[in-house]
């Protein structure tokens, strides 16, 4: 690996099609120093202290941020193995993911305390040469049993503020997103409490329009995997989807070709706008591995043709990486600029880290990916100025 973050040592990414923070492509040079982006310009007078990375024929994009991913390559956030998160961090680099929020599943408090504490320590220390953990996405256990999806029903409970506070303390205050079904007893009080320090996302819910709208008034500001594990959007019963639209919420979308129809993907981008859609992978441990038998949240999962399901056919997360979701969105007719924004700036803004990552802007971390402009294949990944791929 080559590190371009040392004092007095710079690098210029030359002649790439740069997706600027105006969210348009321009032929620009990007200068890096001390692990940050220092300049975006057409100026090409390179000093002797600068290395040059020729980006001719490549898109230069902000590193992708997966704010909802459970696992990859056999390593799950909720494993009790010490190195699972480190392995995820290492492996996600090859998919262009420079930051991620590992997502938990519904489990008992003892297990969650353990994995949240481990994540908190890695967040504070940082991970050299790997995708950075930017916080925890607490998915479960405050969910409707009727819409549990791949969550284990045995662990589902009504919202408990004390339970959440204990997990937050174990994580070092690093829960960035907490999911909840707002129709459950005590949910509105929980939302008011948790939204003071974290993003509250409506998820795995049977809520109708009025209940979801009240949740958004109480402080919820996001919807987890829109359309999945919630009532359908109907013209006389708009449910969570309609309430989210009226409230102007951020909405997650799993764009893997299985969870949401291409027409609906196009509709969501038109409806919510490309500044509110957040592409996620929702990946489980089969990501990067062949079809076969796996597990998620303590339940058996079968992956066939890249589609992950429980024994009863329920979708069980995905086996798709975030960059593939971006490519899939583009194949569905979403402009590349919008798809990348939904996988970089939007997740960063949603969880309050867009001051340092999420776009190609002077002063931000040098978290960048370079794609072949014809194939959209990944060519280079830089994290904090370090050439990691």
Secondary structure, DSSP 8 states (H G I E B T S, - for coil): -EE--STT-EEEEEEEEEE-TTSSEEEEEEEEETTEEEEEES-----TTEEEEE-TTEEEEE-EEEEEE-EETTEETT-S-TTHHHHHHHHHGGGTEEEEEEE--S--HHHHHHHHHHHHHHHHH--TTS-EEEEEEE--SS--GGG-TTS-GGG-----HHHHHHHHHHTTS-EEEEEE-TTSTTHHHHHHHHTTTSEEEE-S----HHHHHHHHHHT--EESSTTTTS---BTTB-HHHHHHHHHT-EEEEE-SSSSS-HHHHHHHHHHH-TTTEEEE--B-TTTTS-SEEEEETTEEEEEETTEEE-TTS-B-SBS--HHHHHHHHHHTT--HHHHHHHTTHHHHHHTT-TTTSSS--TTSB--EEEEETTT--EEEEEETTEE--
